[in-house]
Amino acid sequence: MSTTSGARPKGLGYLIFASRWLQVPLYLGLIVAQGVYVWQFMVELWHLVESLIAGGGPSTEVTVMLGVLGLIDVVMISNLLIMVIVGGYETFVSRINLNDHPDEPEWLSHVNANVLKVKLATAIIGISSVHLLQTFIRASSVPNDKMMWQTIIHLAFVVSAIGLAWIDRLLSHSPAERTTVH
């Protein structure tokens, strides 16, 4: 009788554990989104080059700066996607055995859910910073309340990232170390 009652929870446990593979289509979808961002980058780069060839005039420096910031924004979002795809798959689905591949990202060797959250939060701050800089460059044509709200939202991201890093630091210390850390 003990084998029957033990087999059911074990089988259920295996089913629950195997359900992590349901996330694979989500990560594959993010890879497709990565391709969309590559396309977006190439389109924005083409527009930037096109405006330089056709342009000139006093707004060229601002146009180039905004165009380059747009490219940086796409790259940073793409980096965020890579962190979610690789880090999320490694953390929640299955190990990626790269066998010390020379291109293996350094952070992959010690990724866990908390490290991933902090990395994502700092990436979001970087993306928000680029958007805020774009807004400040166009300050003469942006309403003050929009700039204020973008700044407040950016600061909320910063405070959230600091909070996540602080929580990660607390959780990474052993209980004995926590009593000595103030």
C-alpha positions, 0 to 999 in steps of 0.5 A: 500500500505504501508504494501506491500512495508513494507513486501518486505524489511522485508521478504528480511531482514529475508532471509538475516538474516537467511542466517547466518545458511549457515555457520553451515556446515562450522563449522561442517567441522571444527569439522571434521578437529578437529578430524583430528588433534586429529588423527595427535596428536596421530600419532605424540605421537606414533612416539615420544614414538616409537623413545624413545623406539628404540632410544638412542644416542646423538640426542635423546634430540633434537628428543624429543624436536622437537617431543614435539614441534610438539605435542604443535603445533598440540594442539595450532592449535586445540585450534585455531580451537575451538576458530573459531568454538565456537567463530565464531558460537556464534558471527555470527550464534546463541547464545550457551546457556550453562546455566552457564555450569561449563565448559563454557570458560570464554572468551565466555561470552564477545566474539565479532568479534573484540575480536575473531580477537585478540584472533585468531591473538595471537593464530597464533603468538603462532603457529608461535613461535613454528615453529620458535623455531623448525627452530632455533633448526635445525638451522645447517640444515636450510638455513639462508634465510629460517630462516630470512623469517620465522622470518620476517613473525613471526614479521609481525604476531606480528605487525598485532596482535598489530594493531588489539588489538590497533584498538579493544581498539580504537573501544571499547571506547566511542566517549567521551572517545576517545577524552581524550585518547591519 
